[in-house]
Amino acid sequence: MNDLIQTRWLPVALLVGSNVFMTFAWYGHLKHKDQPLWLVILVSWGIAFFEYCLMVPANRWGSGRYTATELKIIQEVVTLTVFSGFAVAYLGEKIRWNHVAAFLCIIAAVGFTFLPKSDRTPNAVQAEQGEQANTLPKQ
């Protein structure tokens, strides 16, 4: 089980599952507008419980492989992917060109998030520059 927890794909799979539940909890009731709001809230809350049963382990186990920021960015892409499929298949909506353009911007954000990390923080760079200034010969 420990090897499974340490894989990079388990958190992503759990995020996909959790987002399926959450999408139904948040948007599934839109096809049942005749139901009382209190009932919709109760049912949505019950569905969201299962979302949390997947999301919390995804973030807990995923934090061993990814930073919290990386997990959030992955989650956003998963959310948009799941929602797009849900909107088309369940709600009967059409995805327009501007939706695709916005989705590509989010994919670009993922690319930026996962760029190679520099070990040099801005403070370390400033300290290096300060040290270099102190070692230059005075004119």
C-alpha positions as CSV (number, residue, x, y, z in Angstrom):
1,M,0.0,0.0,0.0
2,N,2.9,2.4,0.8
3,D,4.2,2.1,-2.8
4,L,0.7,3.0,-4.1
5,I,0.5,6.0,-1.8
6,Q,3.8,7.3,-3.1
7,T,2.9,7.1,-6.8
8,R,2.2,10.4,-8.6
9,W,-1.0,9.1,-10.1
10,L,-3.0,8.0,-7.0
11,P,-3.6,11.6,-5.9
12,V,-4.7,12.5,-9.4
13,A,-7.1,9.5,-9.6
14,L,-8.5,10.4,-6.2
15,L,-9.0,14.0,-7.3
16,V,-10.9,12.9,-10.4
17,G,-13.2,10.7,-8.3
18,S,-13.7,13.5,-5.7
19,N,-14.5,16.0,-8.4
20,V,-17.1,13.7,-9.9
21,F,-18.9,13.7,-6.6
22,M,-18.5,17.4,-6.0
23,T,-19.7,18.3,-9.5
24,F,-22.9,16.3,-8.9
25,A,-23.2,17.9,-5.5
26,W,-22.9,21.4,-6.8
27,Y,-24.6,21.2,-10.2
28,G,-26.6,18.0,-10.4
29,H,-29.7,19.6,-8.9
30,L,-29.9,22.0,-11.8
31,K,-31.9,19.3,-13.6
32,H,-34.3,19.1,-10.7
33,K,-35.3,22.7,-10.1
34,D,-38.8,21.5,-9.0
35,Q,-37.3,20.1,-5.8
36,P,-37.4,22.2,-2.6
37,L,-34.2,24.0,-1.9
38,W,-33.8,22.5,1.6
39,L,-33.9,19.0,0.1
40,V,-31.4,19.9,-2.6
41,I,-29.0,21.3,0.0
42,L,-29.3,18.1,2.1
43,V,-28.8,15.8,-0.8
44,S,-25.8,17.9,-2.0
45,W,-24.3,17.8,1.4
46,G,-24.6,14.1,1.5
47,I,-22.9,13.7,-1.9
48,A,-20.2,16.1,-0.8
49,F,-19.3,13.7,2.1
50,F,-18.1,11.2,-0.4
51,E,-16.1,13.9,-2.2
52,Y,-14.3,14.7,1.0
53,C,-13.6,10.9,1.6
54,L,-11.5,11.1,-1.6
55,M,-10.2,14.7,-1.6
56,V,-8.6,14.6,1.9
57,P,-6.6,11.4,1.2
58,A,-5.6,12.8,-2.2
59,N,-4.2,15.9,-0.6
60,R,-2.6,14.1,2.3
61,W,-0.9,11.4,0.2
62,G,-0.3,13.8,-2.7
63,S,1.6,16.2,-0.4
64,G,4.4,13.6,-0.2
65,R,5.0,14.0,-3.9
66,Y,3.6,17.5,-4.7
67,T,3.6,20.9,-3.0
68,A,0.2,22.3,-1.9
69,T,0.3,24.7,-4.8
70,E,0.9,21.9,-7.3
71,L,-1.9,19.9,-5.8
72,K,-4.3,22.9,-6.1
73,I,-3.3,23.5,-9.7
74,I,-3.8,19.8,-10.5
75,Q,-7.2,19.9,-8.8
76,E,-8.3,23.0,-10.8
77,V,-7.5,21.2,-14.1
78,V,-9.3,18.1,-13.0
79,T,-12.3,20.2,-11.9
80,L,-12.5,21.9,-15.3
81,T,-12.1,18.6,-17.1
82,V,-14.8,16.8,-15.0
83,F,-17.1,19.8,-15.2
84,S,-16.8,20.1,-19.0
85,G,-17.7,16.5,-19.4
86,F,-20.6,16.9,-16.9
87,A,-21.9,20.0,-18.6
88,V,-22.0,18.4,-22.0
89,A,-23.2,14.9,-21.0
90,Y,-25.5,15.6,-18.1
91,L,-26.7,19.2,-18.5
92,G,-26.7,19.2,-22.3
93,E,-24.6,22.3,-22.6
94,K,-22.3,23.1,-25.5
95,I,-18.6,24.0,-25.0
96,R,-17.8,27.1,-27.0
97,W,-14.5,28.3,-28.3
98,N,-14.0,30.8,-25.5
99,H,-14.4,28.0,-22.9
100,V,-11.7,26.0,-24.7
101,A,-9.4,29.1,-24.8
102,A,-9.9,29.6,-21.0
103,F,-9.2,25.9,-20.4
104,L,-5.9,26.3,-22.4
105,C,-4.9,29.2,-20.2
106,I,-5.4,27.0,-17.1
107,I,-3.3,24.3,-18.8
108,A,-0.6,26.9,-19.3
109,A,-0.8,27.7,-15.6
110,V,-0.1,24.1,-14.9
111,G,3.0,24.2,-17.2
112,F,4.3,27.3,-15.3
113,T,3.6,25.6,-11.9
114,F,5.7,22.5,-12.9
115,L,8.7,24.4,-14.4
116,P,12.0,23.2,-12.9
117,K,12.5,24.6,-9.5
118,S,15.4,26.9,-8.7
119,D,17.2,26.3,-5.4
120,R,17.9,30.0,-5.3
121,T,15.3,32.0,-3.5
122,P,15.0,35.8,-4.2
123,N,16.6,36.4,-0.7
124,A,19.6,34.1,-1.6
125,V,20.1,36.0,-4.9
126,Q,20.1,39.3,-3.1
127,A,22.5,38.0,-0.5
128,E,24.9,36.8,-3.2
129,Q,24.7,40.1,-5.0
130,G,25.5,41.9,-1.7
131,E,28.5,39.7,-1.1
132,Q,29.8,40.3,-4.6
133,A,29.4,44.0,-4.1
134,N,31.5,43.8,-1.0
135,T,34.3,41.8,-2.7
136,L,34.7,44.1,-5.7
137,P,37.9,46.2,-5.7
138,K,37.2,49.8,-4.8
139,Q,38.1,52.4,-7.4
